């Protein structure tokens, strides 16, 4: 039977519950245990698929086509365990399913209430598909005290009663702020947060205390005394030099030891050689490159979280530091554009995914600059589409555009109306709901022999990558593009949907319809990012 670890947060948001869950799972995994991490999100959206990146950061997509919270990206990057639809639940999805059942008459006339119907649904989600696991880590989104998260806290209280304390553990992530004027760390916010959680029926077993200064022994004992936990269970969590240092740091402070002690388990010491190698590559680079990311959500780093990390992984693969220059694509749409001044010093240019027309002309200008100046270029999803539009315009068709931006006489990019999936033929229309209706999840692509991209995938013929898009490059423009030097080097198995384009006469110019950043990991960098950074390193040595 799987043991459950429930992770809550208090005092303020953004304390790093997701990284803490991913790090603890990685430590347990390093001891030989089978782990899975799940995220409970209290908001009423069914999933984050229709939420603005400025509201919620990136949408992380799983192999089975779920649009999920970005924390699932941390989970995958730290454990290598592929996330699934069953690993992220929202209040919106729970209430939608319950109301659907009520309308159908499934409750046989009963009064439908938060307890037991909502809490039972949460518990069923937590326990589903866990028979083959040793530990299930469940992160509760939000902050203790939020009205939205109350049903989730109540559900884990019930689970602890039903399963017993020897099968469940509560880890509470809290803040111990440093008051500079007083020169002291203050424990009172943590005491109040634990009191709030305990008042809801959940007594924490382990406290992870985020702090900017080392936590003195006296304050550690004070927290233990007032919060009713062992002193050893008060784990200091100082800011780390990188997120990949966090597992080693938490292990040094005894987090995994304390959790195993709670369960009465005596496991061998973890094999952390993988994490020591990752940290060494990150902290001791042998060179550096600068990559321009020309996007439309550059004001919020979390909007491109997986992309940022995948570039770092590409740096690790080449043992170089990757400096990222985030550039708003709209800058290049002005008449007095400074495109040369901003992009000339770059060793690589990456145009990421996105939705809507804003900034697209600036992205197209960036593609043209990379093509003409022989700077390594990487286009992802919309970035590939912009590369194709730029290619058709370069062939003399000035009206080339996408139907996403309005009616056009030259629809180089258009909405996908149908495609084949594992479930069969999928059909969509222009007036279809936005949520969950894109081409989502893992799909195969067939690579052209002797292509650049095939060599990056070690000669593979077929690859599987994750998608999230509603528009697709029009295969009818293939001849026009290939005459201009942009070839289709990857196609869907039925040959109808372009998956990859490249320029053989360019040092490194690749566009992909999928999102390779979603599968990159620090211990297994994605080959496209490793290749892109290698090309950028070559470029850096030329200038």
N, C-alpha and C positions, 0 to 999 in steps of 0.2 A: 504494500500500500504506500502511495506517495505521501511524503510529509509536506506540509504547506508552510510557507513563510510569507506573512502579510506585511507589506511595507507601506507605511503611512508617512505623511509629512506635516509639520506644524510650524507655527509662528509666521512664516512668509512662504511664498511660492518660489520656484526656481532654486531650490536647495540642492538639486541633483539626485532626486529619488531614482530616476531612470538609470543614471550612471552607477548609482550605488547598487541597484538591483542587478545590473549587468556585471558589475565587478564581483559581487558576492557569488553570482551564478558561475562566473569564470573560475573563482577560487574553489568552489565545490566541485566543478568539473575537473579541475586540476588534481583533485583528490580521487578521481575515478567515479564520481557520481553522475547519473543521468539527470539532466536538468531541463526545465522549460520555464519561460517567464511570460506572464500575462499582464495586460494593462486594463484597468477598469477606469473608464473616462466618464465623469459625471455630467458632461454637457448633453443637451437635448438633440444635437445633430445626430442623425443615424450613423454617420461616419464623418471624418474630416474632409471628404472628397470635394465638397462644395464650399469649404471655408477658405477665405483669403489667406495666403501665406503670411501676410502681415498680422493676421489674427492668431494663427496657430502654427506657423512654421511649415516645413515641408510635409507632404503627404507621402508616407512610406507604403510601398506596394509589395505585397507578398506574391509568392509563386502562384497561389491559387486565386489571385485576383482581388484580394481584399485591400481597400484603401484604409490605412491605419495611422495611428499616432506615430510621430517621429521617434519616440522612445523605442519602438520595436526595431528601429535601425541600430540603436545602441545594443540591444539584446543580441541581434544577429552578429554584429561586428565583434562582440566580445566572446561569444560562445560558439559561433559557427552553426548554431541550430537554426534552421530555416523557420521563420515565423509562418503562422497559418491564420486563416479566417477566424479560427477558434481562439486566437490569442489576444484579441482586442474586442472589448464590448463597451458600448456607450449606453447612457440612460435612454437616449433616443431610440436605440435599437430595442432595448428591453421593453419600453412602454409601447412602441409600435407593435411588437409581437404580442404583448398582453392584450392590447386593445383589439387587435385582429382576432385573437382567440375569443375575446368576450363578445364581439359582434357575431362571431360564428356560433356562439352558444356553447362553447367548450366548458364553461364553468357551471353549467346546469343551473343557472339562476342565482348563483352565489353572489354576494357583494364582493366586488374586486377591490382589494386594498393593498397598500404598500407592504404590510405584513399580514398574510404570508406570501402574497402572489409575487410582488416585486423581489423580495428577498429570496424567495425560493428560486426564481429565475437566475438571480446572481449566483447563488450557491451551485445551481446546476451547471452554469457556465464555468465556474471555478473548477469543478470536479470532472468535467467532460474530457475524455481522451487522455487520462493520466495513469492508466494501469501500468504502463511500461516505464514509469519515471520514478526516480528516487526523491526528487524535490521539485515542487512547483512554487515558483516565486510569484506572488500577486501584488502588483503595485497599484495602489489606490490613488487616482489623480486628484489634484486639488490640495487644499489645506484643511486639516481638522478644524471643525467649526463652521465650514461652509455648509449652507443648507442643502446644496446639490449632492454632497457626498454622504449625507446621513444614511440613506438606504444601504450603501455599500459598507459603511462601518457597522451597521446593524447586522448585515449578512455575515461579516467575518466574526462578529461576536457569536452569532448562532453556530457558525462552523466550528469555532473553538470549543463551544459547549458540546457539540455533537461528536467531534473527533477526539477531544481530549487534549490537554496541554502537552502531552508527550508526542503528539502528532502535529502540533501547530506551534509556530513561533511568531511573535509580533515584534517587528523592528520599526522603531519610530525615528525618523530623520528630523532633526530640529536645529535651531540656530542659537549659538551662544555669542551674542554680539560683543564687540570690543568698543568701549566708550573711551575715545581718545582723551577727552578732557579729564576723565577720572583715572585714566591709565589702567582700567580694569576690564576683565571679561565679566559679563553679567549673566547669571544663571536663571534669573527670574522668568524670562520668556519661556525657557524650556520647562520650568516647573509648571507654569500656567498651561502650556500646551499639553503636557502629560496629564494634568488634572482634567483638562477638557476631554481627552481621549478616554481616560479612566471613567469619567462620568458617563460616557456612552457605553461602558461595559467592557472596554478592551484595555487590559493592563499590559503595557509594553514589557517585553523581556530583554530587549537590547535597545540602547539609545545611541544613535550615530549623531554626534554633535559637530555641526559645521562651525568652524571658527577661523578667524584670521590670524590669531596668535596661539602659541602652544597652550593647551589646557592644563593649568597647574594641578598638582595632586589634590590640593585642598578643595578646589572647585569641583574636581571630579568626584570626590567623596561627598561633597554637599549635594550634587545632583543625584547621586545614588541614594542618599538618605531621604531626600524629599520626594524622589520619584519611585521609590520602592523597588529598586533593582540592585543587583550586585555592582560593586565598584568596578569590577573587571568588565561589566557589561556596558559601561559608559565609554564609548569608543570615540576618541578625538578624530576629526576629519578636517585637516587643514587643506587649504588650496594646494593643488598639485601643479607641477610644471607643465603637464599635459594630461589629457584624459587617460592616456595609456599607461600612466604611472599610477593611476588610482588603485588597480588590483594589488600591486605590490605594496602600496602605502597602507591599504586597509588590512592586508595580511600582517604587516609589521605591527599594526596596532591591535591585532588579535581578533578581528571581526569574525572570520570563519571559525576560529577556535571556539569562540564564545557561542556561536550558533550551534556548532556540533555538540558542545558541552550541554547546551539546553536540551538537545534531543537524546543525550546519553550515548552519543556515538564516538567511537575511538577509531579514527581513520588515519591512514598514513599521511605523512607530510606531503603537501602539494608539490607537483612538478611545475615550477614556474619558469623553466628555462625559456619557454616561448615568450613570456612577457619580459624577461630580462633582455632578450635579443631585440624585441620591438623597441623597448626604451633606449637601448644602446644605439640602434639605428636612428632613432628620432633625435637623441641628444648629441650624437657625435657624427654629424654629416661630413662628407668629404667634398662638398661643393654646394652650390645653390643655384636655383633658377627662379625666374619671376614669370608668373602666368597671369594674363588678363582674363578675367571672367566678365564678359559683356552681357549683362542681364537686365531685368526690369524690377527685381525685388532685392536689389543689392543693399538696401537700407536695413535689412533684417537678416543677419547671418544664418539664422535657423531656417530661413526659406530654402537655403541650399545646403543643408546640414550634411547629407550623404555625399554630395558633390565635394564639399570641402574636405571631408575625411578621405574620400577616394583619391584626391590629389595628394594628400599627405601620404597615403599608402603607396602611391606611385613614386613619391620621393623616397620612401623607405626601401622600395625595391631597387632603386638606383643609388641608395645611400646619399641623397642630397636633400637639402632643405628646400621646401617649396614656399616661396613668397607669393601670396595671392593679392592681385590688385583688382578690387571690385569696382567695376565701371558701369555707371548707369547708361544704358544704350541710347537713351534720349539725348545725351550730350552730343552724339554724332549726327543728330538730325537738324542741328542749327546750321545756318548759312556759314557762320564763322567757325565751323567745326575744327576742333583741335585733334583730330583723329591721328595725324602723324606724330604729334608731340606726345600723345598718350600711349600709342601702340608701338611706335618705333623701338623703344627700349625693351619691349617685352620679348621673352624667349618662346612664348607660346600664347595662342589666343583660343579661348574656349567660349562658345556660345551655348548656353544651357537651355533647358526646356522652359515653357511658359505658356500662357494663354492670352489671347486678345491681341489687338493691333498695336497698342502702345509700345513704342521702342523698336518695332520690327525693322523700320528703315535703318535705324542705327545698327542693328544686328547685321543687316545685309551689307552695310558699309564696312563693317568689321570683317566679314567674310571676304569681301573684295580686297581689302587691304592685306589680309593674310595670303590670299592667292597671288596677288601681284608682287608682294615683297618676299615671297617664299618663306614665310614664318609658319612654323607648325600650327595647324588648325585642327580643332576637335569640335564638332557640332553634335549636340545631343537633342533628340526629339525635335522641338521647334528649331533648334540650331541646324539640324540636317535639312529641314524644310527650307530655311532661309538660304542655305548653301545651294539648294536646287533652284530656288527662285533667282538667286544671283547668277547661277550658271546659265539659265535660260535668257535672262536679260543680257548677259555677256554675249549670247548668240544673236543679239539684235532684236529680241522680242521685248520691247520696253514695258509692255502692259502686263508682263508676267506677275502673278500674285497668288493669293490664297483666298478661297471662298470664305474662310474664317473672318476675313476682313471686309466682306461685302461682295456684291456681284462683280465678276470680272470676265473679260473676254478670253483671258489666257489663264485658266485654273491649273497652274502647276501643282497646287496643293488643294485637295478637296475633302469634304467630309466622307468618312467611310460609311457606306450604306450596308455592306455585308462582308463577313469574313468567317472563316472556318475556325472553330475552337474544339477542344476535347469534348465539349458537350454538343457539338454539331454546328449548324449554320446559325450565325448571329446576325440579326438585322437591326438597323437603327435608321432614324429619320432626323431631319434637321430640327423638328419640334419635339424630340424626345427629351424627357427629364434629364437634367445635368448629372444628378447623383448616381454613381455606380453604373453608368451606361457607356463608358468608354471601352476601348480595347484594353483590358486590364489583365495583368498577370503574365506568366511565363508562356512564351511562344517560341517555336523553333524558327531558325533561319538557316538557309543553305548557302554556303560560301562558295565563291568562284575559285577554282583551282588556280594556284600561282598568284593569287591576289595578295596585296600587302596585308589585308586584314586576316587572311587565312594563315599567313606566317606568324602573326601575332598570337593567334589561337593554336600555335604549334601544329599547323597543318590540318586542323579539324575540318571536316566536311559540313557537319551540322552542329549548331550551337543552340542553346536555350537562354533567352534573356527576358527580363521583365519589361512590360509595356504599360504606358498610361497616356493614351492620346485618343483624340476624336477625329483628327484629320490625318491624311496620308498623301504622300507624293503620288502624283498621277503618272502611272506607268506609260501613258501615251506620249510623254515627253522624253522617253528614254533615248530615242535616236538623236534628238536635238542636244540633249545633255552629253551623250557620249561623243558626238562630233566636236563638242567643245572641251573634251578632255575629262569630263566627270562621269565615271563609269559606275554601274550598279554591280557591286561586288558581293552583295548578300540579298537574297530574296526569300519570301515566304515559301514553304514547300510547294504550294500550288502555282508559284511563279507570278502571282498577281500583285503582291504588295512589296514594294522596295523596302529593304531593311537596312542596307548599308550602301553608302556611296564613297568613292575615293578618287583621288587624282594621281595616277601613276607617275606623272611628270613633275610632281611636287615633292619636296623633302618629306612632308608628313601632312596629309590632308584627308581626314576621315570624318564622315557624318553618319550617325546611327539613329534609327527611329526609336530604339529602345532606351532604357536607362541603366547603363552598365554600373553606375555608381551604387545602385541598390544591392549589388552582389559583392562589392569589394570589402575586404577585411584586412586588418593590419598584418595578420599572419598569412594572408593569401591575397595580395594585391591583384586587382582586376588587370588582365593583360593589356587592355586598351589604355588604361591609365599608366601602367608601367611603360608601355611603348611611347605614349605621348610625352611623359617626363624625360624619357631617354632621348627623344628627338629634341626636346627643349634644351637638354644639357648639351647636345651637339651644337645647337644654335648659339648657346651661351659661349661656347668655345670659339665660335666664328666671329663674334662681335668684340 
